[in-house]
Amino acid sequence: VQLVESGGGLVQPGGSLRLSCAASGFRFSIYAMRWYRQAPGKERELVATISSGGGLTDYADSVKGRFLISRDNAKNTVYLQMNSLKPEDTAVYYCYVRTAPDSYWGQGTQVTVSS
């Protein structure tokens, strides 16, 4: 199983970024996918979840209305569109899947929101 994130970078407050997570090695289309983030000195937190078919999504209160999770099962890829970014969104963002009994993390992509 491999999860490879991309799309992170440095952005000014109020800006946007789109993260991608390319998955391989498992049946992507039958599993829910999640994005987590971890800021320096803080615990890893769940940001967004999307169901296997993409019809159900859920978000942390801190990102509701600003972030959008989506997936393309034909491309085995999950996305996180991040708008109206704030300095407190600065973190390493991770892609995650639980295939039961195992779970897998990507290597993470750094997002820095700063002027």
Phi, psi and chi 1 to 4 in degrees:
 res  aa     phi    psi   chi1   chi2   chi3   chi4
   1 VAL       -  134.0  173.0      -      -      -
   2 GLN  -134.5  136.1  -93.5 -160.2  -44.5      -
   3 LEU  -125.6  120.6  -60.4  171.9      -      -
   4 VAL  -123.5  110.2 -180.0      -      -      -
   5 GLU   -86.3  152.5  -59.6   97.0  -25.4      -
   6 SER  -154.7  167.1   61.4      -      -      -
   7 GLY   103.7   -4.4      -      -      -      -
   8 GLY   -71.9  173.5      -      -      -      -
   9 GLY   162.1 -167.0      -      -      -      -
  10 LEU   -99.9  130.2  173.2   63.7      -      -
  11 VAL  -141.4  149.9   62.3      -      -      -
  12 GLN   -78.3  154.2  -68.9 -172.5  -17.5      -
  13 PRO   -52.7  137.4  -26.9   35.4      -      -
  14 GLY    89.6   -9.4      -      -      -      -
  15 GLY   -82.3 -175.8      -      -      -      -
  16 SER  -132.2  152.0  -62.1      -      -      -
  17 LEU  -143.5  153.0  -78.9  175.0      -      -
  18 ARG  -123.3  116.2 -172.1 -165.5 -163.9 -156.5
  19 LEU   -91.2  147.5  -54.5 -176.3      -      -
  20 SER  -126.2  149.7  -60.3      -      -      -
  21 CYS  -134.2  110.1  171.3      -      -      -
  22 ALA   -91.1  124.5      -      -      -      -
  23 ALA  -109.5  148.0      -      -      -      -
  24 SER  -154.9  159.3   60.8      -      -      -
  25 GLY    91.9    3.1      -      -      -      -
  26 PHE  -154.4  169.1   65.5  102.2      -      -
  27 ARG   -79.0   85.6  -73.9 -176.5   64.3 -167.3
  28 PHE   -51.0  -41.4  179.0   79.4      -      -
  29 SER   -70.8   -9.6   61.7      -      -      -
  30 ILE  -105.9    3.5   68.0  170.1      -      -
  31 TYR  -120.8  141.0  -67.0  103.4      -      -
  32 ALA   -64.9  151.6      -      -      -      -
  33 MET  -124.6  151.3  -63.5  -64.3  -62.7      -
  34 ARG  -134.7  151.0  -67.2  178.7  170.0   86.3
  35 TRP  -113.4  132.0  -76.5   98.4      -      -
  36 TYR  -118.5  166.5  -77.1   77.8      -      -
  37 ARG  -144.3  154.8   67.7 -175.2 -179.4 -173.1
  38 GLN  -139.4  117.1 -173.0  165.5   20.8      -
  39 ALA   -90.0  157.0      -      -      -      -
  40 PRO   -55.2  128.8  -25.9   34.6      -      -
  41 GLY    76.9    5.2      -      -      -      -
  42 LYS  -121.0  162.5  -64.8 -171.4  175.8 -179.1
  43 GLU   -75.5  156.2  -67.2 -173.6   -4.2      -
  44 ARG   -68.0  135.2 -165.1  168.8  -67.0 -170.0
  45 GLU  -126.2  147.5   65.4  168.5  -21.8      -
  46 LEU   -75.6  129.5  177.4   60.3      -      -
  47 VAL  -101.8  -49.2  174.7      -      -      -
  48 ALA  -156.7  150.4      -      -      -      -
  49 THR  -131.6  143.2  -57.3      -      -      -
  50 ILE  -133.8  137.7 -171.9  165.5      -      -
  51 SER   -70.7  170.6   61.5      -      -      -
  52 SER   -58.6  -40.7   57.8      -      -      -
  53 GLY   -88.6   -8.2      -      -      -      -
  54 GLY    90.3   -2.0      -      -      -      -
  55 GLY   -79.6  -18.7      -      -      -      -
  56 LEU  -121.2  133.2  -65.4  175.2      -      -
  57 THR  -135.3  158.5   57.5      -      -      -
  58 ASP  -149.3  148.1 -166.5   30.8      -      -
  59 TYR  -136.6  150.8  -60.6   89.9      -      -
  60 ALA   -65.4  146.6      -      -      -      -
  61 ASP   -55.6  -34.3  -72.9  -16.9      -      -
  62 SER   -67.7  -16.5   58.0      -      -      -
  63 VAL  -119.9   -4.4  -52.9      -      -      -
  64 LYS   -57.1  134.7  -83.4 -178.1 -176.9  175.7
  65 GLY    85.6  -11.3      -      -      -      -
  66 ARG  -116.5  -33.7  -60.0 -172.0  -62.4  121.3
  67 PHE  -107.1  150.6  -71.1   13.3      -      -
  68 LEU  -136.8  121.5  178.8   67.7      -      -
  69 ILE   -96.0  140.6 -171.4  171.4      -      -
  70 SER  -150.1  170.1   62.8      -      -      -
  71 ARG  -148.4  155.0   66.0 -169.2  -64.8  160.8
  72 ASP  -126.0  100.8 -174.3  -22.9      -      -
  73 ASN   -69.1  -22.0  -75.7  -12.0      -      -
  74 ALA   -71.7  -26.0      -      -      -      -
  75 LYS  -106.5    2.6  -65.2 -177.6  177.9  179.8
  76 ASN    52.2   45.3  -74.0    4.6      -      -
  77 THR  -134.9  139.9  -58.2      -      -      -
  78 VAL  -117.7  145.4   60.4      -      -      -
  79 TYR  -122.3  156.8  -55.0   96.2      -      -
  80 LEU  -135.6  106.4 -173.6   67.3      -      -
  81 GLN   -86.7  121.8  176.8   67.5   42.6      -
  82 MET  -117.1  117.4  -54.4 -174.5  -64.6      -
  83 ASN  -117.3  164.2  -59.1  -41.0      -      -
  84 SER    48.6   48.6  -57.8      -      -      -
  85 LEU   -65.8  145.1  -77.2  161.0      -      -
  86 LYS  -120.3  157.2  -54.9  174.7 -178.9 -180.0
  87 PRO   -54.9  -32.9  -29.6   36.6      -      -
  88 GLU   -72.8   -5.3   50.5  -96.5   44.2      -
  89 ASP   -83.4   -5.7  -65.3  -42.8      -      -
  90 THR   -61.3  125.0  -65.5      -      -      -
  91 ALA  -178.5  170.1      -      -      -      -
  92 VAL   -89.7  128.7  178.5      -      -      -
  93 TYR  -103.6  131.8  -76.0   72.2      -      -
  94 TYR  -121.1  143.4  -62.4   92.1      -      -
  95 CYS   -94.1  143.9 -175.3      -      -      -
  96 TYR  -144.6  141.6  170.2   89.1      -      -
  97 VAL  -139.0  139.8   64.1      -      -      -
  98 ARG  -111.2  115.0  176.3  172.4  169.3   79.8
  99 THR  -101.2    1.0   61.1      -      -      -
 100 ALA    44.8  114.8      -      -      -      -
 101 PRO   -88.0    0.4   34.0  -35.9      -      -
 102 ASP   -97.6  162.8  -60.7  -46.5      -      -
 103 SER  -142.3  153.7   58.8      -      -      -
 104 TYR  -137.8  145.8  -58.7   92.4      -      -
 105 TRP  -120.6  148.3  -65.2   90.4      -      -
 106 GLY   -79.5 -179.3      -      -      -      -
 107 GLN   -82.9  -14.6   83.7  -72.2   -8.7      -
 108 GLY    93.3  154.2      -      -      -      -
 109 THR  -135.6  133.6 -174.6      -      -      -
 110 GLN   -81.3  131.1  175.3   70.2   47.3      -
 111 VAL  -118.9  123.4  171.8      -      -      -
 112 THR  -123.3  123.3  -57.5      -      -      -
 113 VAL  -111.1  109.6 -175.4      -      -      -
 114 SER  -159.0  148.2  175.5      -      -      -
 115 SER   -93.4      -   55.1      -      -      -
